[in-house]
Amino acid sequence: MPCPPASPATPASDGRSVAEDRRRGRGAALNASGRFEPLARESFDDGWDSLEDLPPLKTEIQEEKARTIITRNESPDLSFDRSINPYRGCEHGCIYCFARPSHAFMGLSPGLDFETRLFAKPNAAALLERELSKPGYTPRVIAIGTNTDPYQPMERGYKLMRDILEVLENCGHPVAIVTKSALVTRDIDILSRMAERNLVKVALSVTTLDKKLCRAMEPRASAPHKRLGAIRALSEAGIPTSVMMAPIIPALTDSEIEALLEVAAEHGAAEAAFILLRLPLEVSELFRDWLLRQRPDRYRHVMSLIRSMRGGKDYDAKWGERMRGRGPYADQIAKRFALAAKRFGLNLRRKKLTTEHFVQPQKGGVQLSLF
């Protein structure tokens, strides 16, 4: 199918763009209203130059009283059917994050709001214990980090992940973690004990080895060398560790496939996987705006390749294709990745976690027998 031309329209200048000095250290430049909002908000200069007086955007954290913590899914192309997200929004600010559109359900923008107006669930561990103790609960691997990063900066203060891991360790429940943060090494003590019982695996997401590109694309995530260091530390502690190249961006990061897998293997990664760039809903405009600002010379080529792998569109959510795309270029990426993984000794054995140690908690809000 022929792809429409990827015309490099100029970055948004209609009042949704936030001045650079106010958004320094953030990924997005736009803050359009959420798609469910009846009114759209725009900034404009009323002639008094008042926009210049606005303060820099600060991270705001609101505590959320969650009612449930385990999210279920029936997606046929996911390897897990349940997950936990102790936070909403993510301060890492990765411009390509496919979770950005979820902020619209909170009445907020998937743009800068997603990385500056965050929500924490302080009762996450208590809810988890209660849900695991429900009669009839059947244990399967819980995935954490599939939507927003559980080790983003505010985890240093809230320590929700550590509380969650303590619950999972105590009841022998398996967990798979994905993160872009070296903060995961803080919990090596718990993770190593769980690893001894085959209850945990950790994946570090490393998108690029280019520090400058990483800073522009993932402004508040750990630097590439810090993530590689985390892979080494976890691996040396006996924790099954893998590398996720997520996402691979054609004509921007796909040239790094072989080099990235080689260095990850050298640091102790045992497995490797990738996800092709996904641009659902508002992410498309945010990414295209970023690309025009950061890599204007690559805009046409990158977007043309993306559309060639998405049926001529910026994104196609079809099951089985949304993670990998389709067409010759997508096939080439998959083959290169598989060959490189084999060359560097990755994916020789896939670690499968066990549920044999699971013991239901005897508390957690479920009413017990009186006798």
Short mmCIF file of the C-alpha atoms (twelve columns), coordinates in Angstrom:
data_MODEL
# 
_entry.id   MODEL 
# 
loop_
_atom_site.group_PDB 
_atom_site.id 
_atom_site.type_symbol 
_atom_site.label_atom_id 
_atom_site.label_alt_id 
_atom_site.label_comp_id 
_atom_site.label_asym_id 
_atom_site.label_seq_id 
_atom_site.Cartn_x 
_atom_site.Cartn_y 
_atom_site.Cartn_z 
_atom_site.pdbx_PDB_model_num 
ATOM 1   C CA . MET A 1   0.000   0.000   0.000  1 
ATOM 2   C CA . PRO A 2   1.514   3.379   -0.952 1 
ATOM 3   C CA . CYS A 3   2.167   5.656   2.000  1 
ATOM 4   C CA . PRO A 4   1.030   9.291   2.038  1 
ATOM 5   C CA . PRO A 5   3.851   11.805  2.014  1 
ATOM 6   C CA . ALA A 6   5.189   12.638  5.458  1 
ATOM 7   C CA . SER A 7   4.981   16.388  5.194  1 
ATOM 8   C CA . PRO A 8   6.965   18.218  7.867  1 
ATOM 9   C CA . ALA A 9   4.304   20.608  9.086  1 
ATOM 10  C CA . THR A 10  5.712   23.244  11.387 1 
ATOM 11  C CA . PRO A 11  5.567   22.566  15.143 1 
ATOM 12  C CA . ALA A 12  2.342   23.578  16.823 1 
ATOM 13  C CA . SER A 13  2.110   27.305  17.433 1 
ATOM 14  C CA . ASP A 14  -1.608  27.605  18.135 1 
ATOM 15  C CA . GLY A 15  -1.445  28.191  21.877 1 
ATOM 16  C CA . ARG A 16  -0.911  24.575  22.907 1 
ATOM 17  C CA . SER A 17  2.878   24.875  22.855 1 
ATOM 18  C CA . VAL A 18  4.652   25.741  26.123 1 
ATOM 19  C CA . ALA A 19  7.696   28.034  26.085 1 
ATOM 20  C CA . GLU A 20  11.044  26.243  26.222 1 
ATOM 21  C CA . ASP A 21  12.242  27.936  29.417 1 
ATOM 22  C CA . ARG A 22  9.109   26.713  31.234 1 
ATOM 23  C CA . ARG A 23  9.429   23.087  30.101 1 
ATOM 24  C CA . ARG A 24  13.187  22.571  30.395 1 
ATOM 25  C CA . GLY A 25  13.922  18.934  31.244 1 
ATOM 26  C CA . ARG A 26  10.585  17.723  29.859 1 
ATOM 27  C CA . GLY A 27  9.914   15.567  26.808 1 
ATOM 28  C CA . ALA A 28  6.766   17.120  25.334 1 
ATOM 29  C CA . ALA A 29  6.374   20.709  24.197 1 
ATOM 30  C CA . LEU A 30  2.575   20.573  23.825 1 
ATOM 31  C CA . ASN A 31  -0.141  20.463  26.442 1 
ATOM 32  C CA . ALA A 32  -3.379  20.137  24.489 1 
ATOM 33  C CA . SER A 33  -6.546  19.391  26.455 1 
ATOM 34  C CA . GLY A 34  -7.572  15.768  26.875 1 
ATOM 35  C CA . ARG A 35  -9.698  14.362  24.077 1 
ATOM 36  C CA . PHE A 36  -12.716 13.882  26.361 1 
ATOM 37  C CA . GLU A 37  -12.810 17.506  27.538 1 
ATOM 38  C CA . PRO A 38  -15.642 19.700  26.181 1 
ATOM 39  C CA . LEU A 39  -13.385 22.776  26.071 1 
ATOM 40  C CA . ALA A 40  -9.868  23.221  24.709 1 
ATOM 41  C CA . ARG A 41  -7.385  25.443  26.511 1 
ATOM 42  C CA . GLU A 42  -4.843  27.647  24.800 1 
ATOM 43  C CA . SER A 43  -2.242  30.139  25.991 1 
ATOM 44  C CA . PHE A 44  -2.138  33.496  24.289 1 
ATOM 45  C CA . ASP A 45  -0.433  36.822  24.767 1 
ATOM 46  C CA . ASP A 46  -2.988  39.505  25.630 1 
ATOM 47  C CA . GLY A 47  -0.550  42.292  24.790 1 
ATOM 48  C CA . TRP A 48  0.986   42.628  28.252 1 
ATOM 49  C CA . ASP A 49  3.776   40.063  27.640 1 
ATOM 50  C CA . SER A 50  2.355   38.145  30.603 1 
ATOM 51  C CA . LEU A 51  3.345   34.733  29.222 1 
ATOM 52  C CA . GLU A 52  6.965   35.550  29.961 1 
ATOM 53  C CA . ASP A 53  6.142   35.827  33.675 1 
ATOM 54  C CA . LEU A 54  4.809   32.282  33.997 1 
ATOM 55  C CA . PRO A 55  6.954   30.071  36.275 1 
ATOM 56  C CA . PRO A 56  8.659   26.842  35.101 1 
ATOM 57  C CA . LEU A 57  6.490   23.734  35.218 1 
ATOM 58  C CA . LYS A 58  6.941   21.793  38.427 1 
ATOM 59  C CA . THR A 59  6.090   18.176  39.133 1 
ATOM 60  C CA . GLU A 60  2.843   17.893  41.096 1 
ATOM 61  C CA . ILE A 61  1.952   14.644  42.848 1 
ATOM 62  C CA . GLN A 62  -1.563  13.839  43.981 1 
ATOM 63  C CA . GLU A 63  -2.345  10.823  46.136 1 
ATOM 64  C CA . GLU A 64  -5.081  8.603   44.768 1 
ATOM 65  C CA . LYS A 65  -7.230  6.349   46.931 1 
ATOM 66  C CA . ALA A 66  -7.348  3.351   44.584 1 
ATOM 67  C CA . ARG A 67  -10.073 0.728   45.016 1 
ATOM 68  C CA . THR A 68  -8.288  -2.064  43.143 1 
ATOM 69  C CA . ILE A 69  -4.662  -2.550  42.138 1 
ATOM 70  C CA . ILE A 70  -4.471  -5.602  39.845 1 
ATOM 71  C CA . THR A 71  -5.497  -4.755  36.285 1 
ATOM 72  C CA . ARG A 72  -6.637  -7.616  34.039 1 
ATOM 73  C CA . ASN A 73  -6.361  -7.863  30.267 1 
ATOM 74  C CA . GLU A 74  -7.320  -10.379 27.584 1 
ATOM 75  C CA . SER A 75  -5.007  -9.087  24.859 1 
ATOM 76  C CA . PRO A 76  -3.941  -12.032 22.678 1 
ATOM 77  C CA . ASP A 77  -0.501  -10.553 21.935 1 
ATOM 78  C CA . LEU A 78  0.562   -9.980  25.545 1 
ATOM 79  C CA . SER A 79  2.422   -12.575 27.590 1 
ATOM 80  C CA . PHE A 80  0.625   -11.628 30.829 1 
ATOM 81  C CA . ASP A 81  -2.995  -11.295 31.854 1 
ATOM 82  C CA . ARG A 82  -2.546  -9.096  34.928 1 
ATOM 83  C CA . SER A 83  -0.469  -6.083  35.870 1 
ATOM 84  C CA . ILE A 84  0.062   -3.450  38.555 1 
ATOM 85  C CA . ASN A 85  0.595   0.283   38.120 1 
ATOM 86  C CA . PRO A 86  1.377   2.001   41.433 1 
ATOM 87  C CA . TYR A 87  1.570   5.385   39.668 1 
ATOM 88  C CA . ARG A 88  -0.308  7.291   36.955 1 
ATOM 89  C CA . GLY A 89  1.699   9.504   34.642 1 
ATOM 90  C CA . CYS A 90  5.483   9.320   34.456 1 
ATOM 91  C CA . GLU A 91  8.112   11.939  35.189 1 
ATOM 92  C CA . HIS A 92  10.600  10.240  32.878 1 
ATOM 93  C CA . GLY A 93  8.861   12.184  30.098 1 
ATOM 94  C CA . CYS A 94  9.643   9.746   27.267 1 
ATOM 95  C CA . ILE A 95  8.199   11.457  24.219 1 
ATOM 96  C CA . TYR A 96  7.127   8.215   22.536 1 
ATOM 97  C CA . CYS A 97  5.377   6.680   25.576 1 
ATOM 98  C CA . PHE A 98  2.260   4.800   24.409 1 
ATOM 99  C CA . ALA A 99  0.705   5.282   27.878 1 
ATOM 100 C CA . ARG A 100 0.370   9.050   27.442 1 
ATOM 101 C CA . PRO A 101 -3.236  8.890   26.112 1 
ATOM 102 C CA . SER A 102 -4.353  7.308   29.405 1 
ATOM 103 C CA . HIS A 103 -3.992  10.709  31.112 1 
ATOM 104 C CA . ALA A 104 -7.000  11.923  29.133 1 
ATOM 105 C CA . PHE A 105 -9.159  9.670   31.339 1 
ATOM 106 C CA . MET A 106 -8.089  11.874  34.267 1 
ATOM 107 C CA . GLY A 107 -9.220  15.018  32.432 1 
ATOM 108 C CA . LEU A 108 -5.587  15.942  31.776 1 
ATOM 109 C CA . SER A 109 -3.339  16.365  28.773 1 
ATOM 110 C CA . PRO A 110 -1.317  13.435  27.422 1 
ATOM 111 C CA . GLY A 111 1.361   16.060  26.744 1 
ATOM 112 C CA . LEU A 112 3.131   17.923  29.535 1 
ATOM 113 C CA . ASP A 113 0.447   17.031  32.115 1 
ATOM 114 C CA . PHE A 114 1.407   13.367  31.711 1 
ATOM 115 C CA . GLU A 115 4.935   14.069  32.944 1 
ATOM 116 C CA . THR A 116 4.221   16.852  35.465 1 
ATOM 117 C CA . ARG A 117 0.836   16.055  37.052 1 
ATOM 118 C CA . LEU A 118 1.276   12.631  38.577 1 
ATOM 119 C CA . PHE A 119 -0.732  10.311  40.812 1 
ATOM 120 C CA . ALA A 120 0.518   7.906   43.466 1 
ATOM 121 C CA . LYS A 121 -1.452  5.052   45.046 1 
ATOM 122 C CA . PRO A 122 -0.175  4.840   48.653 1 
ATOM 123 C CA . ASN A 123 -2.517  1.945   49.461 1 
ATOM 124 C CA . ALA A 124 -1.153  -0.212  46.606 1 
ATOM 125 C CA . ALA A 125 0.518   -2.849  48.793 1 
ATOM 126 C CA . ALA A 126 -2.489  -3.163  51.129 1 
ATOM 127 C CA . LEU A 127 -4.823  -3.556  48.151 1 
ATOM 128 C CA . LEU A 128 -2.537  -6.164  46.621 1 
ATOM 129 C CA . GLU A 129 -2.509  -8.226  49.812 1 
ATOM 130 C CA . ARG A 130 -6.291  -8.037  49.997 1 
ATOM 131 C CA . GLU A 131 -6.758  -9.074  46.359 1 
ATOM 132 C CA . LEU A 132 -4.307  -11.967 46.614 1 
ATOM 133 C CA . SER A 133 -6.164  -13.262 49.666 1 
ATOM 134 C CA . LYS A 134 -9.553  -13.435 47.951 1 
ATOM 135 C CA . PRO A 135 -11.049 -16.934 47.753 1 
ATOM 136 C CA . GLY A 136 -10.480 -18.492 44.361 1 
ATOM 137 C CA . TYR A 137 -7.512  -16.324 43.410 1 
ATOM 138 C CA . THR A 138 -5.294  -18.214 40.946 1 
ATOM 139 C CA . PRO A 139 -1.661  -17.044 40.791 1 
ATOM 140 C CA . ARG A 140 -0.019  -16.120 37.496 1 
ATOM 141 C CA . VAL A 141 2.884   -13.799 36.767 1 
ATOM 142 C CA . ILE A 142 2.072   -10.167 37.566 1 
ATOM 143 C CA . ALA A 143 3.704   -7.653  35.231 1 
ATOM 144 C CA . ILE A 144 4.813   -4.282  36.612 1 
ATOM 145 C CA . GLY A 145 6.052   -1.428  34.437 1 
ATOM 146 C CA . THR A 146 3.887   -2.171  31.424 1 
ATOM 147 C CA . ASN A 147 2.163   1.230   31.482 1 
ATOM 148 C CA . THR A 148 4.138   3.762   33.526 1 
ATOM 149 C CA . ASP A 149 7.513   3.180   35.148 1 
ATOM 150 C CA . PRO A 150 7.296   1.857   38.731 1 
ATOM 151 C CA . TYR A 151 10.805  3.199   39.475 1 
ATOM 152 C CA . GLN A 152 10.251  6.747   38.236 1 
ATOM 153 C CA . PRO A 153 11.699  9.550   40.456 1 
ATOM 154 C CA . MET A 154 8.829   9.769   42.971 1 
ATOM 155 C CA . GLU A 155 9.403   6.113   43.905 1 
ATOM 156 C CA . ARG A 156 12.434  7.297   45.888 1 
ATOM 157 C CA . GLY A 157 10.099  8.904   48.391 1 
ATOM 158 C CA . TYR A 158 6.970   6.751   48.188 1 
ATOM 159 C CA . LYS A 159 8.699   3.331   47.983 1 
ATOM 160 C CA . LEU A 160 5.479   1.751   46.699 1 
ATOM 161 C CA . MET A 161 7.396   -0.789  44.605 1 
ATOM 162 C CA . ARG A 162 9.369   -1.936  47.597 1 
ATOM 163 C CA . ASP A 163 6.149   -2.403  49.592 1 
ATOM 164 C CA . ILE A 164 4.610   -4.337  46.685 1 
ATOM 165 C CA . LEU A 165 7.662   -6.577  46.369 1 
ATOM 166 C CA . GLU A 166 7.544   -7.351  50.093 1 
ATOM 167 C CA . VAL A 167 3.944   -8.542  49.721 1 
ATOM 168 C CA . LEU A 168 4.818   -10.671 46.674 1 
ATOM 169 C CA . GLU A 169 7.866   -12.164 48.387 1 
ATOM 170 C CA . ASN A 170 5.939   -13.014 51.537 1 
ATOM 171 C CA . CYS A 171 3.285   -14.949 49.636 1 
ATOM 172 C CA . GLY A 172 5.613   -16.466 47.009 1 
ATOM 173 C CA . HIS A 173 3.994   -14.756 44.016 1 
ATOM 174 C CA . PRO A 174 5.908   -14.387 40.695 1 
ATOM 175 C CA . VAL A 175 6.495   -10.958 39.146 1 
ATOM 176 C CA . ALA A 176 8.076   -9.575  35.956 1 
ATOM 177 C CA . ILE A 177 9.370   -5.988  36.072 1 
ATOM 178 C CA . VAL A 178 10.174  -3.559  33.247 1 
ATOM 179 C CA . THR A 179 11.889  -0.239  33.985 1 
ATOM 180 C CA . LYS A 180 14.116  2.476   32.545 1 
ATOM 181 C CA . SER A 181 15.497  3.363   35.968 1 
ATOM 182 C CA . ALA A 182 18.653  2.273   37.769 1 
ATOM 183 C CA . LEU A 183 16.671  2.773   40.991 1 
ATOM 184 C CA . VAL A 184 15.597  -0.861  40.645 1 
ATOM 185 C CA . THR A 185 18.985  -1.836  42.143 1 
ATOM 186 C CA . ARG A 186 17.806  -0.404  45.476 1 
ATOM 187 C CA . ASP A 187 15.633  -3.510  45.861 1 
ATOM 188 C CA . ILE A 188 18.309  -6.079  45.010 1 
ATOM 189 C CA . ASP A 189 17.995  -7.584  48.488 1 
ATOM 190 C CA . ILE A 190 14.344  -8.544  47.937 1 
ATOM 191 C CA . LEU A 191 14.774  -9.378  44.258 1 
ATOM 192 C CA . SER A 192 17.717  -11.717 44.874 1 
ATOM 193 C CA . ARG A 193 15.769  -13.654 47.512 1 
ATOM 194 C CA . MET A 194 12.830  -13.966 45.134 1 
ATOM 195 C CA . ALA A 195 15.176  -15.056 42.337 1 
ATOM 196 C CA . GLU A 196 16.411  -17.952 44.472 1 
ATOM 197 C CA . ARG A 197 12.833  -19.287 44.333 1 
ATOM 198 C CA . ASN A 198 12.378  -18.452 40.646 1 
ATOM 199 C CA . LEU A 199 9.832   -15.740 41.418 1 
ATOM 200 C CA . VAL A 200 11.207  -12.715 39.544 1 
ATOM 201 C CA . LYS A 201 12.753  -11.445 36.339 1 
ATOM 202 C CA . VAL A 202 13.701  -7.864  35.481 1 
ATOM 203 C CA . ALA A 203 13.983  -6.145  32.101 1 
ATOM 204 C CA . LEU A 204 15.843  -2.865  31.638 1 
ATOM 205 C CA . SER A 205 14.525  -0.843  28.725 1 
ATOM 206 C CA . VAL A 206 17.442  0.679   26.805 1 
ATOM 207 C CA . THR A 207 16.375  2.620   23.732 1 
ATOM 208 C CA . THR A 208 19.686  4.120   22.641 1 
ATOM 209 C CA . LEU A 209 23.339  4.303   23.677 1 
ATOM 210 C CA . ASP A 210 23.528  7.902   22.447 1 
ATOM 211 C CA . LYS A 211 23.478  10.065  25.600 1 
ATOM 212 C CA . LYS A 212 22.455  13.233  23.763 1 
ATOM 213 C CA . LEU A 213 19.567  11.534  21.977 1 
ATOM 214 C CA . CYS A 214 18.537  9.803   25.204 1 
ATOM 215 C CA . ARG A 215 18.435  13.105  27.097 1 
ATOM 216 C CA . ALA A 216 16.242  14.676  24.444 1 
ATOM 217 C CA . MET A 217 13.938  11.669  24.050 1 
ATOM 218 C CA . GLU A 218 13.776  10.382  27.658 1 
ATOM 219 C CA . PRO A 219 14.754  13.492  29.661 1 
ATOM 220 C CA . ARG A 220 14.343  12.184  33.221 1 
ATOM 221 C CA . ALA A 221 15.043  8.482   32.763 1 
ATOM 222 C CA . SER A 222 18.390  7.014   33.844 1 
ATOM 223 C CA . ALA A 223 21.262  7.574   31.413 1 
ATOM 224 C CA . PRO A 224 22.117  4.581   29.172 1 
ATOM 225 C CA . HIS A 225 25.286  3.681   31.103 1 
ATOM 226 C CA . LYS A 226 23.323  3.706   34.363 1 
ATOM 227 C CA . ARG A 227 20.783  1.230   32.950 1 
ATOM 228 C CA . LEU A 228 23.581  -1.013  31.703 1 
ATOM 229 C CA . GLY A 229 25.136  -0.795  35.154 1 
ATOM 230 C CA . ALA A 230 21.811  -1.886  36.635 1 
ATOM 231 C CA . ILE A 231 21.754  -4.893  34.289 1 
ATOM 232 C CA . ARG A 232 25.204  -5.866  35.555 1 
ATOM 233 C CA . ALA A 233 24.336  -5.370  39.221 1 
ATOM 234 C CA . LEU A 234 21.110  -7.374  38.973 1 
ATOM 235 C CA . SER A 235 22.731  -10.163 36.970 1 
ATOM 236 C CA . GLU A 236 25.653  -10.461 39.398 1 
ATOM 237 C CA . ALA A 237 23.099  -10.753 42.235 1 
ATOM 238 C CA . GLY A 238 21.607  -13.815 40.525 1 
ATOM 239 C CA . ILE A 239 18.479  -12.035 39.247 1 
ATOM 240 C CA . PRO A 240 17.391  -13.054 35.725 1 
ATOM 241 C CA . THR A 241 17.841  -9.858  33.726 1 
ATOM 242 C CA . SER A 242 17.015  -8.944  30.146 1 
ATOM 243 C CA . VAL A 243 17.256  -5.911  27.889 1 
ATOM 244 C CA . MET A 244 14.271  -4.373  26.124 1 
ATOM 245 C CA . MET A 245 14.939  -2.196  23.101 1 
ATOM 246 C CA . ALA A 246 11.628  -0.436  23.396 1 
ATOM 247 C CA . PRO A 247 10.863  1.237   21.192 1 
ATOM 248 C CA . ILE A 248 12.958  0.821   18.080 1 
ATOM 249 C CA . ILE A 249 12.551  3.987   16.021 1 
ATOM 250 C CA . PRO A 250 13.286  3.542   12.310 1 
ATOM 251 C CA . ALA A 251 16.042  5.777   10.899 1 
ATOM 252 C CA . LEU A 252 16.756  7.051   14.418 1 
ATOM 253 C CA . THR A 253 17.701  4.139   16.690 1 
ATOM 254 C CA . ASP A 254 17.451  1.011   14.528 1 
ATOM 255 C CA . SER A 255 21.101  1.395   13.487 1 
ATOM 256 C CA . GLU A 256 22.047  0.608   17.107 1 
ATOM 257 C CA . ILE A 257 20.441  -2.848  17.312 1 
ATOM 258 C CA . GLU A 258 23.647  -4.866  17.071 1 
ATOM 259 C CA . ALA A 259 25.778  -2.545  19.228 1 
ATOM 260 C CA . LEU A 260 23.117  -2.265  21.932 1 
ATOM 261 C CA . LEU A 261 22.579  -6.027  22.193 1 
ATOM 262 C CA . GLU A 262 26.324  -6.649  22.285 1 
ATOM 263 C CA . VAL A 263 26.930  -4.267  25.181 1 
ATOM 264 C CA . ALA A 264 23.837  -5.537  27.036 1 
ATOM 265 C CA . ALA A 265 25.124  -9.116  26.762 1 
ATOM 266 C CA . GLU A 266 28.528  -7.970  28.031 1 
ATOM 267 C CA . HIS A 267 26.797  -6.493  31.086 1 
ATOM 268 C CA . GLY A 268 25.021  -9.756  31.903 1 
ATOM 269 C CA . ALA A 269 21.680  -9.653  30.105 1 
ATOM 270 C CA . ALA A 270 20.431  -13.164 29.322 1 
ATOM 271 C CA . GLU A 271 17.416  -12.286 27.184 1 
ATOM 272 C CA . ALA A 272 16.441  -9.534  24.752 1 
ATOM 273 C CA . ALA A 273 13.237  -8.278  23.152 1 
ATOM 274 C CA . PHE A 274 12.029  -5.244  21.223 1 
ATOM 275 C CA . ILE A 275 8.909   -3.251  20.436 1 
ATOM 276 C CA . LEU A 276 8.506   -1.107  17.344 1 
ATOM 277 C CA . LEU A 277 7.591   2.531   17.918 1 
ATOM 278 C CA . ARG A 278 3.869   2.917   18.620 1 
ATOM 279 C CA . LEU A 279 2.055   6.231   18.018 1 
ATOM 280 C CA . PRO A 280 -1.540  5.824   19.257 1 
ATOM 281 C CA . LEU A 281 -3.915  8.788   19.534 1 
ATOM 282 C CA . GLU A 282 -2.193  11.919  20.920 1 
ATOM 283 C CA . VAL A 283 1.267   10.316  20.899 1 
ATOM 284 C CA . SER A 284 1.451   10.795  17.134 1 
ATOM 285 C CA . GLU A 285 1.248   14.587  17.271 1 
ATOM 286 C CA . LEU A 286 3.535   14.791  20.307 1 
ATOM 287 C CA . PHE A 287 6.199   12.640  18.668 1 
ATOM 288 C CA . ARG A 288 6.001   14.436  15.323 1 
ATOM 289 C CA . ASP A 289 6.337   17.805  17.070 1 
ATOM 290 C CA . TRP A 290 9.367   16.502  18.992 1 
ATOM 291 C CA . LEU A 291 10.942  15.086  15.848 1 
ATOM 292 C CA . LEU A 292 10.606  18.427  14.062 1 
ATOM 293 C CA . ARG A 293 12.272  20.202  16.978 1 
ATOM 294 C CA . GLN A 294 15.043  17.690  17.677 1 
ATOM 295 C CA . ARG A 295 15.763  15.973  14.339 1 
ATOM 296 C CA . PRO A 296 14.144  18.054  11.573 1 
ATOM 297 C CA . ASP A 297 16.493  16.575  8.961  1 
ATOM 298 C CA . ARG A 298 15.172  13.079  9.757  1 
ATOM 299 C CA . TYR A 299 11.468  13.929  9.888  1 
ATOM 300 C CA . ARG A 300 10.408  12.841  6.400  1 
ATOM 301 C CA . HIS A 301 12.481  9.665   6.441  1 
ATOM 302 C CA . VAL A 302 11.406  8.545   9.923  1 
ATOM 303 C CA . MET A 303 7.699   9.163   9.338  1 
ATOM 304 C CA . SER A 304 7.798   7.568   5.877  1 
ATOM 305 C CA . LEU A 305 9.296   4.376   7.320  1 
ATOM 306 C CA . ILE A 306 6.840   4.336   10.219 1 
ATOM 307 C CA . ARG A 307 3.895   4.594   7.837  1 
ATOM 308 C CA . SER A 308 5.349   1.921   5.574  1 
ATOM 309 C CA . MET A 309 5.156   -0.460  8.567  1 
ATOM 310 C CA . ARG A 310 1.703   0.696   9.706  1 
ATOM 311 C CA . GLY A 311 -0.372  0.301   6.554  1 
ATOM 312 C CA . GLY A 312 0.153   3.903   5.491  1 
ATOM 313 C CA . LYS A 313 -0.906  5.338   8.867  1 
ATOM 314 C CA . ASP A 314 1.005   6.638   11.860 1 
ATOM 315 C CA . TYR A 315 -0.306  3.680   13.871 1 
ATOM 316 C CA . ASP A 316 -2.267  0.480   13.484 1 
ATOM 317 C CA . ALA A 317 -3.525  -1.196  16.674 1 
ATOM 318 C CA . LYS A 318 -4.173  -4.576  15.048 1 
ATOM 319 C CA . TRP A 319 -3.476  -7.543  17.351 1 
ATOM 320 C CA . GLY A 320 -0.187  -9.240  16.565 1 
ATOM 321 C CA . GLU A 321 1.100   -6.277  14.545 1 
ATOM 322 C CA . ARG A 322 0.945   -3.311  16.918 1 
ATOM 323 C CA . MET A 323 4.226   -4.324  18.624 1 
ATOM 324 C CA . ARG A 324 6.147   -5.331  15.467 1 
ATOM 325 C CA . GLY A 325 4.544   -3.660  12.442 1 
ATOM 326 C CA . ARG A 326 4.432   -5.312  9.041  1 
ATOM 327 C CA . GLY A 327 6.097   -5.082  5.649  1 
ATOM 328 C CA . PRO A 328 9.689   -5.437  4.396  1 
ATOM 329 C CA . TYR A 329 11.285  -2.913  6.739  1 
ATOM 330 C CA . ALA A 330 9.572   -4.375  9.811  1 
ATOM 331 C CA . ASP A 331 10.681  -7.864  8.751  1 
ATOM 332 C CA . GLN A 332 14.241  -6.617  8.321  1 
ATOM 333 C CA . ILE A 333 14.282  -5.162  11.850 1 
ATOM 334 C CA . ALA A 334 12.943  -8.422  13.318 1 
ATOM 335 C CA . LYS A 335 15.520  -10.529 11.471 1 
ATOM 336 C CA . ARG A 336 18.418  -8.262  12.410 1 
ATOM 337 C CA . PHE A 337 17.344  -8.340  16.048 1 
ATOM 338 C CA . ALA A 338 17.017  -12.138 16.103 1 
ATOM 339 C CA . LEU A 339 20.399  -12.651 14.426 1 
ATOM 340 C CA . ALA A 340 22.144  -10.223 16.758 1 
ATOM 341 C CA . ALA A 341 20.570  -11.815 19.832 1 
ATOM 342 C CA . LYS A 342 21.769  -15.234 18.670 1 
ATOM 343 C CA . ARG A 343 25.268  -13.934 17.894 1 
ATOM 344 C CA . PHE A 344 25.683  -12.511 21.397 1 
ATOM 345 C CA . GLY A 345 24.236  -15.504 23.219 1 
ATOM 346 C CA . LEU A 346 20.910  -13.961 24.167 1 
ATOM 347 C CA . ASN A 347 17.589  -15.831 24.360 1 
ATOM 348 C CA . LEU A 348 19.276  -19.237 24.481 1 
ATOM 349 C CA . ARG A 349 16.859  -20.138 27.253 1 
ATOM 350 C CA . ARG A 350 13.680  -18.329 28.218 1 
ATOM 351 C CA . LYS A 351 13.221  -18.039 31.976 1 
ATOM 352 C CA . LYS A 352 9.793   -19.213 33.072 1 
ATOM 353 C CA . LEU A 353 8.702   -18.181 36.548 1 
ATOM 354 C CA . THR A 354 6.903   -20.519 38.918 1 
ATOM 355 C CA . THR A 355 3.727   -20.293 40.986 1 
ATOM 356 C CA . GLU A 356 4.518   -23.357 43.113 1 
ATOM 357 C CA . HIS A 357 5.527   -21.262 46.142 1 
ATOM 358 C CA . PHE A 358 2.329   -19.241 46.314 1 
ATOM 359 C CA . VAL A 359 0.580   -19.122 49.692 1 
ATOM 360 C CA . GLN A 360 -2.435  -16.857 50.029 1 
ATOM 361 C CA . PRO A 361 -2.136  -14.060 52.600 1 
ATOM 362 C CA . GLN A 362 -4.282  -14.674 55.666 1 
ATOM 363 C CA . LYS A 363 -5.244  -11.034 56.046 1 
ATOM 364 C CA . GLY A 364 -5.660  -8.057  53.763 1 
ATOM 365 C CA . GLY A 365 -9.286  -7.088  54.299 1 
ATOM 366 C CA . VAL A 366 -10.984 -10.411 53.583 1 
ATOM 367 C CA . GLN A 367 -13.300 -11.405 56.435 1 
ATOM 368 C CA . LEU A 368 -12.002 -14.527 58.176 1 
ATOM 369 C CA . SER A 369 -13.932 -17.305 59.865 1 
ATOM 370 C CA . LEU A 370 -14.892 -16.731 63.479 1 
ATOM 371 C CA . PHE A 371 -13.981 -20.297 64.420 1 
# 
